Amino acid sequence: MPLNSLKIKIVSLVAVIVIAVISLTAWSHYNGQKLLIVHLIEKSSLALIESVVANIQSEMKAGHTTDLGTILTKIKKQDYIKSVRIVDDNGVILHSADHKETGYQISDTGRQRLASSSKEHFYFSSNNEFDSYTKIANAPDCHACHDSRKAFIAAIETRIALPELNAYINQEKKKSIVSSAIMVVLIIGALLLFLVIYVDRPIHHLISSMQQIEQGNFDVNSSISSSNEMHLLASNFNLMATKLKELMNTTIMNERELARAEEKLSHHHDTHLMNLKLEEQLTEIENLNLSLEERIEEVEKANYTIADLAAELEQKNRNLEHAVEHLSSIYKIGLAINSTMDIDRLFNLIVRTTITTLNAKIGYIILYDKHHQRLNVTNLIGGGKLIAPQKSIPMKDTSVSSWVIRNRKPLLIADINQTPQFDRFSDLGYERKSLICVPLTVKDEIIGTISVVNKVDNSQFYSDELEMLTTIAAQAAIAIKNATLYEEQQQTYLNTIQALVSAIEASDSYTKGHSERVTRYSIEIGRRLGLPSDRLQILERAAILHDIGKIGIDLSLLHKEGKLSSSDIHELQQHPVIGMKILEPIEFLLDVRTCIGQHHERYDGLGYPNRLKSSELLLESRILSVADAFDAMTSNRPYRKALPLETAISELSENSGTQFDPAIVDVFTAVLEEEGTFFQPRMAAARQQEYGSAALL
């Protein structure tokens, strides 16, 4: 059935309207029932809670506070009551039907609900549960035990299970959907039957009659009686067919008469005109022949000129395409080498893109050490592989790079056989056939050279490739200089901060050497876990700076001997936060700052300062936590000697899964067992020292 059918459009429109109306009605009815049930549950819950509150207040007035648990247990025996308990303003469970819950805190969601609502009774419902909260007023009778200034002394939390009600609601929902679907099907079926009988069949009959008229049969007679409108339409159609037949007969007769008259009049006149035109055309042909001969000569001359211009244009197009290709390559290389500030990655990127662009086998960058008169090879790449990442060679007269640096200009050697003054075999271990070497210059200062050696197809390098490498070298020199300055700036920041760490360690015999040892342990764990180089760098920096926040802690507290008060412990626990604030202005230490702030968090979420769980902690933070704790355990304290290696390993294992990440503990334990003798000298020295009580924090 064609999708553009009028019948389909009408049925579709009506179906959409019917479905929308019935769906809206069913949805409204379903929501009304659901709201009514929730309202009934709320009223029932409120009545239940009021009864419980009355019993509780009665027991409390009588001094039977121990019977509160018995009351709550009896209430919970109802099948539909999932839990009932009394909690204070901070969410601590004072009494519960389940005695095991007493003393624990309710969920974070429950505490937020208690803190955010000022109502005496409020509730929250979900698909399967109905949570109700009723606050117990602080009556005059309670003032003997509770502060009279508080409006409420506690709250009753009840949780009612709703499986039966939900099953009833879902059953009603299914019935509503089924009945709605049956109504839609019946309405659409009746409408479709009506359209077929009273619209579709009459229209098909009229279309069939029209097709007969189109084929030349004007003797059609349509008879339709399904409705008055269709009967009138069929009668008018029959009348139109009759009139059309009469008009066609009249037109045919007139055209035949007109054709006979025109044929007689035009025959003689056409013959005369034809003769006159023939004479004129003969004269024009003669003139055209003369002009054609002249034009042929002009075309021949023009062809020679066009051929010359075409050859010249083709050469210019080739030159232009070559220039555009070079400019595009230079632009892409510029974008690539300016996309990173990591100096090692930058060297590798410059060499690889240059080799690819110039179709060379070998490429490398040399940095010029003016003070020692040596050439330091940063990256030697050949065949797509890093052959020699770092190598230093002396400057000599037969070295191409030495010549370029001394003469401060690029050098193209198309064939090494034509330049015997230079070595055929490089100190880097390869044979040179054809090469280009260009200086890397920044503000008239030569910082090194970039070279490409031997074409992949064994052809020679040419001057246009020398120009291209010169352009690449100009961009590369600036990028290398910028990356060097950026690296120096980062190192300056780190040196300054590390000086602060050294100042802290110098003021406390315990912390002396602590950062270096923690760094050493952390890096070994990170390597065993397969951390990439950039994450190892973050781990190393975090380990060095992890106690930088102690610069903001009172020195007397850091050196305090004996037992610490709760306020002392709280102040000492702020040093991760202080450390994050100190490093906050340094953007490139973002992950380092986060790691420092988390190095006293626990795997089970009970650490400080933010009680973060394992899923919220950086891997580097969890590594640093294990290394820091191990160094603290193997250090002398005023109240104990440094723990033996076996005892420290046992402590790590016992706290695995609670304080520490089990995977990291397993790796570190394996390191300690494999390389135990490696740590013994450090531990022996540590046993001869006395350390402050604040060190473990």
Buried (B, 14 or more C-beta within 10 A) or exposed (E): EEEEEEBBEBBEEBBEEBBEEBBEEBEEBBEEBBEEBBEEBBEBBBEBBEEBBEBBBEBBEEEEEEBBBEBBBEBBEEEEBBBBBBBBBEBBBBBBBBEEBBEEBBEEEBBEBBEEBEEEBBBBBEEEBBBBBBBBBBEEEBEEEBEEEEEBBBBBBBBBBBEEBBEEBEEBBEEBBEEBBEBBEEBBEEBBEEBEEEBBEBBEBBEEBEEBBEEEEBEBEBEBEBEEEBBEBBEEBEEEBEEEBEEEEEEEEEEEEEEEEEEEEEEEEEEEEEEEEEEEEEEEEEEEEEEEEEEEEEEEEEEEEEEEEEEEEEEEEEEEEEEEEBEEBBEEBBEBBBEBBBBBBBBBBBBBBBBBBBEBBBBBBBBBEEEEEBBBBBBBBBEEEEBBEEBEBEBEEEBBBBBBBEEEEBBBBBEBEEBEEBBEEBBBEBEBBBBBBBBBBBEEEBBBBBBBBBBEEEEBBEEEBBBBBBBBBBBBBBBBBBBBEBBEEBEEBBEEBBEBBBEBBEBBBBBBBBBBBBBBBBBBBBEBBEBEEEBBBBBBBBBBBBBBBBBBBEBEBBBBEEEBEEEBEEBBBBBBBBBBEBBEEBEEBEBBBBBBBBBBBBBBBEBBBBEBEBEEBBBBBBBBBBBBBBBBBBBBBEEEEBBEBEEBBBBBBEBBEEBBBBEBBBBBBEBBEEEEEEBEEBBEEBEEEEBBBBBBB
